[in-house]
């Protein structure tokens, strides 16, 4: 493990340089959330009543969003965020009211301006979504597992809630909500709220979220969905053909909730359920309160990828409970959550297992820093995203650099002190927002207490990987390294000691291979270990990347089948990116993208389109 100290010259340089960097950052980064055009910092919107219908034929959601208004400063107008919404009418306290929509601003959409009387308490907005609603993925029956019914799901993070609800769309703006949602009678509707267990005869479902949440945690799904309980407060939703596989995979989710509570206090959201979405979902998971959305790519059949569920569960404390005030502070959500996730997995699987997760995460951090540039301000924890798409900040920097900072704090101050600090942090800031500067003051007052030897500013307001970044022990991976070396020296794959390896050991085995391997080496590995037909999506994606690099064409049919049904950007981007490195691969990438583009979420379509059309 790396020592938790800087060489003397580096420490002195950091001590001199970082205060200046911090001042520069504070001058550059405004306190106001620049990704909302609302004035919810002055007019409170404590409650939303949503009444909408989901129209699969027209591929739109329409209805009325009624906001409770508290206007202590008697401002003359309410401003809300919209993106590609048609506003049919607005009623203020039941009276039809003129409104205006500003011209669209890149990334942010059009500000909705609603005149208010000083006494106004209710604003009802009748609206419908447009063809470019970024949050919505509409699936034809053929794009689902069951192949019989259509499917809809939303993805509101980061600023996409405004494309299906007129709202104040900022992570620091919380509200409670009730909703009435009408869907075709053969479908079940679910939200990030109290949910039904089975479909009814009317197709009308009612929802309540009693805890205040920001708009990015608003979620809706509708499809041929069934439910299976895990224990009294956890369960899984999925398409019927996936349900029992998912139920088996998530058998330990209830235990995860208990492990999380033992670490950092009570789970405050009532029920914790997981919805397994169709394959086009662009993310691994989304921490919608009470109802985590997750990709089916974690259904490996051996519970080897369920650390993703531990991550989304941990968000019930870090993110959903204490939320980043702006997207510039995104690391306060994800860095804390990665740290918490690994503590959960350590409590359930042991320290050597969690150490593998830490090491793979460090490798991801190294790769991300190399891709972005080690001197780029986009590798700071505190970001500067004004005038940019906030999704540009959703990188491994927030996740892994943030988590490793917390590990540094733990190793420096001791685990007991760190756990007391985090438990108090979550309890004292529950259902509140937090920005970076507020957190640093809290950290100094409650844990560091004036200690500057860790050079925290170098982490928050400095680029790259700090010199005092901790590294997890690698006992299990050292054995993997030995077997990889044996293979590269000519040992037959069948003679390697791989019995009992987890997916993490296989990932490390393949990640550190020279690239490209020879065709003969790829063939030997494939014949022995069956990587081309792997049911583990993490391993399969990495193998397909290696296959493209080595022009190992026997893997191409399975790779195409993978790309035809998997929509997770974590897998798609590096795989298509590898293809784009050669003329032959570029032609293949463009052909495959044109064939399967419609299976991907709009967010994945956009990012992959930029990648594939850049040449």
N, C-alpha and C positions, 0 to 999 in steps of 0.2 A: 504494500500500500504506500502511496506517495506520502511523504512527510507533510504535515500541515504547517509548513513555514516556507517563506521565500528566502532565496539567497539574499545576503545582505544588500548587495547593490540593487537588486530588483525591488526589494522592499522599500529602500530609500527612494527609488525612482517612482514607485507607485504612490508612496505617501505624498510626494511632491506634486505628482501629475493629477491624481484623481480628484482632489478638491476643485481644481480648475475645470476638469471634465464635468464634474457634478454641476458647477455653476453654469457651464455652457448648456448642459442638458436642461436645467431648470429654466434657462432663458428661452430654449427652443421649444419646450413642450408646454403648451397651454393647459391650465387646469380644467378648462371647459371641455366637454366631450364634443369634438368637432365632427363626429359622424352621425349626429342627430341634428335636424333642423327644427326640432320642437322647442318649445319654451317650458318644458316640464320642470326646469329648474326654478321656475317662478310660479307656475300654476300646477297644483297637485292633481294627479289623476289616480285616486286610490283604488278605483274599482272599474272593471269592464264587465258589461253584460253583452255577450255575443250571441247572435241568433242568425245562423247561416245554413244554407243548403249546398250540398256538394253535387254538382252537375257533371257527370262523367261524359255525357254526350257532347257538351260544349266545352268541356275541360275548364271549368271555372267554378269558383266559390262566390256566392253572392248572398247578401243579407244586410243586417244592420249591426253596427258596433256602437253601443251606448256607453259613454264614459261619464262617470261621476266626476264633477269638477269642483275643486276648492281654489278660489281665486282671492287670496288675502290682500293682494296688492291692487285689486280691481283693474287688472289689465284689460285693454279693450278687445283683445283677440287671443284665441287659442291657436297655436301652430302645431301641426302634427306631421309625421313622416308618412309618405306614400311612395310607392314605386309601381308604375304601370297599373294603377287602380283607376277605374271609372267611378267617379263620385256622382251618384244620381241626385241626392238631396241631403240637406243637413237640417235637423231640427234642434233648436236650443230651447229647452224646457217646453217642448211640444210645439213651438212656433217655427214654421218654415223660415229659414234664414239664408241670405245670400252668402256665398263663399267664393274663394278664388283658389286656383292651383297655380303655383309659380312654375316657370320653365324648369325642366329637369336639370339637375346638377349631376355631373358624372359621379357614379357610384352611389350617390345619396338619394336620387329620385326627386320628386316634386313636393315642395312644402304645401300643405293644405292650411289655408288661413280661414278661420271661422270667427266672425265678430261675436263678442260676448257682451251681455248686459252685466252690470256689477253683481246682480243677484243670481246669475245663472248657476245651476247645479247639475244639469244633465245636458249632454250633447250627443245626439243620435245621428249617426252617419250611415246612410244607405249607399251601398257600393257593390262592385263586383270586380273580380280579379281579371287581369289581362293575359294575353298570350305569352308574355315574357315574365311571368311570375317566377322569379328565381328560386323561391322557397319550395315550389311545388313540383313533384314528380308524379306524372300520370302514367300508369302502366296499363298496357293492353293485357287481356287475359294470357296471351302467349308469352308475356314477359314475367309471369308469375310461375310459381312452382306447380300450382294446381291446374293452370291453363284454362280455368272456367270463368273466373270473375276478374274484373278490373281491380286496380289497387291505386290508392293515393297515399302519399305521405309527405310531410313537410320537413324542411330543414331550415330553421330560422336563424341559426348562428352563421355569420356574425350580425349582419344588418339586413336580413331577408324577411323578418317578420312583417316589415312594411309593405312587402309585395303581396301579402294576403290579409292583412288587417291594417287599417289606418290607426297609427299608434305613435307614441313617443318611444322610438326604437333606440334605446341606449342601455348598456348593461347596468348603469347606475340608477335606473328608473324602475321602481318596483310597483306592482299593483296586484290585487286579488282579482279573481274572475269567476263568473258563472257563464255557462255556455249551453246553448241548445243547438244541436247539429242534426240535420236531416240528410240521410244517405239512402240509396236504393235499398229496398227491404231485405234483399238477400245478403247484405253486407253488415259488418259490425264496425262501429266507429269508436275510436279511443282518443284520449287526449292526455296531456301532462297534468292530470287531475285525478279525482276519484272516478274509477272506471267500472263499467259493467263487466260481467263475467261471460255473458252469452248474448247473442242477438235476440231482438224482439220482433214482433209482427208489424210494427209501425215504421221502422227505419228512423225513428226519432230518439235521440239520446241526449241526456242531460248530464252536465259535468259541473263540478265545483272544485276550485282551488282556493283553499282557505289561507294558505301562506302566501305572502307577497313575493312575486317573481318578476324578473325583467322580461321584456318581450322576446329576447332571443331564446328563452326557455318555453315559449308557447309552442305546442306541438299538436298535430292532428294526424291520424291515420285512419283509413277506411279500406276494408277489403274482406276477403274470405278468411276470417281470423278465428281461432279457437284458443281456449285458455286451459292451462293445467297448473294446479297449485303445487308449490314446493313445500312450504310450511304455512303457518297461520298468517304470516305477513309478507311472504314472497311467492312469486309465481312467474309463469312464462306464457306469453302470447306468441302464436305463430300460425302460418298456414297449416291446415290439418295434416298435410303430408309431412310437415317438418316438426310437428308438435312433440312427438315422443322422443325424437332425436335431441331436440332442444331441451326437453325436460331432463333427459339423462345428462346432457352436457352441463346443465346448470344445477345439478343436484346439491352442490355445496354453497349455493348463493346465500341461503339462510345462515349458514355458518360464517360466511363472509361478513354479513351484517353484524353478527355478534362479535366477530373479531375487530371490526371497525369501531364498534361502540366501546369495546374494552380499551381501545387506544385513546379515542378522542371524544367520548361522550355520546349521549343518546342520539339515535336517528330520529329526526324531528318531522318526518314527512308522512308518517303513518305506514302505508303500504309501499313495498319496493318490488316492482315487476319489471320484466324485460320483454320487449317486443322484438322478435327476429323478423327483419324486413326481407323483401325480395332482394336478389343479388345486386341490383343497380345502386344500392345505397352507397354514397361516395366516401363515407367515413367508416372507421372501425366501430365507433359507437357515438351516441349523443346523449348527454346526461339529463334529458328532460325529467323534471321532478316527478317522482312516483312511477315513471315509465321510461326506462332507458331504451332508446332505439339502438339496435346493434346489427351488424352485418352477419349474414350466414357464413361468411368465410371463417368465423371462429368455431363453427361446428365441425370439429375434426374427428369426433368419435372417441376421443381418448381424454377429453378435458384438458388438453395440453395448452390451449390458448385462452383459458378463462381469466387470465390476469387482466384482459381487457375489461371484463365485467367488474373486477376489483377496482379498476381505474374509474369506470363510470359511477360505481357505488361511492367511491371516495369523493367524487364531486358533490355528493349530498352534503358534505361539510365544506370543502374548498371549491368554491365556485357558486353553487346554488345557495349555500347558507351565508358565506362571506364572499362577495362578488367583486371582481375588478371594476373600478369606477369607470374606466374607459378602456378601449382596446389597446392603448399604449401600455396598459398595466396588465396585459394578458398573462404574464408569467405568474401573477398572484393566483390565478386560477390553476394553470396547468403545472407549474413547477411544484406547487404544494400537493397537487393531486398525484403526480408521479411518485413523489416521496411517500405519500400516504399509501398508495397502491402497493408499493414494494414492502412497506411495513406490514400490510395485510397479508401479502403473500409469504413473507418471512414467518409470520405467526402461524400460518397454515401449513407451509411446506418446508420450513427450515431455512437457516441462514445461508447455507451453500447454494440453495435454489435461488434465493433472492439475489445473491451475489452475481449469478449469471444474468439476471435481469439488469442489474446495475452495469455490468460490463457491456452487454449489448447496447444499452442506452448510451454509454460513453462512446462506443463506436459510432452510433447514430449522430451524436454531437460532433465528433470529429469530422464525419462526412458532411454534415450540414455547414459547419464553419468553413470547410474547404470549398464547398459549392457557393456559398454566399460571399466569401472573402474574409480572411482573418482580421482585416482592419475595418470592415464595414460596420457602420452604426446599426445595421440590421442584426448584428450579433450582440448588441447590448440587450440586457434584460428590459430596461425601460426603453420603449420604442418611440419613434417619431413618425406617426402615420397620417398626419394632417395632409389632406389633399390626395390621399392614396386609398386604394381598396384595403380595408382592414384585414382582409384575408391574407395579404402579403406578410402580415405579422404572425400568422398561425403556423410557425415552423418549429422544428425540434429545439430551437434556442429556448423558447419559453418553457418547453417541457423538460428538457434534459439539463440545460444550464441552470434553470431554476431549481430543479430537484437536487442537483449536485451542490448548489449553494446550501440548501437545507441539510444535506448530508455533512457538509463541512461544519455547519453550526453544531450538529449532533456530535461529531467526533471531537470538536473543540471544547464544548461545554458539558458533554456527557449526555447520554440518552435520557436519563431521568429528568434532568433540567429541561431538555428539549421537549419531552413529552408534556411536562407541566406547562411549559410556555405555549405549546400549540393547543392544548386543551383549554387554557385560559383565553387564548386568542379567539378560538371558535365560539366559546361561550359568550365572551364580552362583545363580540361583533356579529352575533347571529342576526340574519335577515338585514344586514347592513352592507354598505359598499366600502371599498378600501382602495386607495391609490398608493403608488409606490412610496411617495414621500411620507404619507401617514404611516405606512408599515415600517419604514426605516426608523421613524421616531419611536414607534411602539417596540420594535426590536431592541433598540438601544436602551429604552427605559426598563424593559422587562427581562432581557437576556444578556445583551452585551454589557450594559451598564458602564459605558465609556471605553470598553476595550476596542482599540482600533487595529490590533495586530492581524486581524483576518482580512483587512483591506476590502471591506464589503463594497465600497464605491467602485473598485476595479471590476467587480462582478456586475453591478447594476448599471454603471455609466461608462463601462469600458468594453472594448471589443474582444472577440475570440474567447479562448479557454484560459482562465487565469492560472497562474503558475501554481497556486495552492489548491487546485482542484483535486479532490480525493479520488482514489481509484479503489474499487472493491477487490478483495482477495479473489484469486482465480484458480482455486484448487481444482475444480472440476474441468475448467477449460484448459489447464495445463496438460491434463491427460488427453484431451481432444487434440491439442497441438502436437503431442507426441505421435498420435495415430495419423494425423495429416502428414507429418514429416515422413513417417514410414511409407505412406502411399506414394509421396512424391519421390522417394528414393527407390521405388520400384516394387514395394510389397503389393501383393494381390489384395484387392479390397476385401475378399472373403476372409483374409487372415487378420484384419483389423479388429481390435477389441472395442466393439461398439454396443455390446449388449447392455440394455437398460438405459440407453441415451434418451434424453428428452428432446423435444423439438428445439430447445435452446442450444443443446450441444450440437445438433445437426446444423443449425444455422451458423454457429461459430465455425464448425468444420468447413462449411462451404464458403462463408464470407472471406476467410483468410486464404483460400486457394488462389494461386496465380491465375490471372485472366488475360488471354484465354488459355484454358487447358487444351491439350491436343485432342483430336477426335478420338483417338484410342483411349485416352484417359477418361473422357466423358462416357464412352461406351462401356468401359470396365465398371465405372461407378454405377451406371444406370442398370446394367445387367445384375449387379449384386444387390443394390439398395432400392431399385425401382423408383428413382426420383421423378421420372417423367409422369408416372401415374400416382404421385403422392396425393393423399387426401388432406394433407396439411397445407393450407393455402400459403403460409409464410415460406415454407420450404419449397413448395412448387414454384412460387413466383421467383425466388432467388435462382432456382435451377433453370427456369426458362431464360432469365437474364444471362446466365452463364452459357446456355445453349445458343443464344443469339450471338454472343461474343465468339464462341467456338465454331459457329455455323454447324451445329449438331442438329441436323434436320430431322432425325427420328423423333425429336421432341416437339416439332412444329405443329402437328395436328392437335396434340393435347394442349399446347400453348394457345392455339386458336380457340379451342373449346373453352379454355379458361377466360380468354379475353371476350368471348361472346356472352358470358354470363356474370362476370365479376365486375362490379362498378367502383370498387374501393380505390381511391386515388393513390393511396400508399403503394398499391401494387401496380396500377396502370402507368403512373408517371415514370418510374425507373425502367419499366419493361419497354414501353414505347420509346423512352429516351435512349435505351441501348440500341434499339433498331435504327434510330436516326443517325447513328455514327458512321454508317456506310451507305453508299448509293443503293445497294441491293436491299439493305435493311430499311432504308427510307421508303422505297417502293412498297415493301411489305407492310410497313407501319401505316402508310396512307390507305392501302387497300383494306387492311383490317379495321381501321378507324371508320372508313366510309361504310363498311358492312355492319358494324356493331355500335356506331355512335348513338343510335336511338335507344339502346339499352342502358346508356349511362345517364346519370343525373345531370341537369343543366350546368351545375358547377363543374363537374368533371368534363363535360363537353367543352366548356369554355377554356379551361386550363389545358386540356389536351389539344384543342384546336390551335392554341397559340404555339404549343410545342411542335406540332406536326407541320404547321404551315409557316414556320419561321425561316425556312430555307427556300 
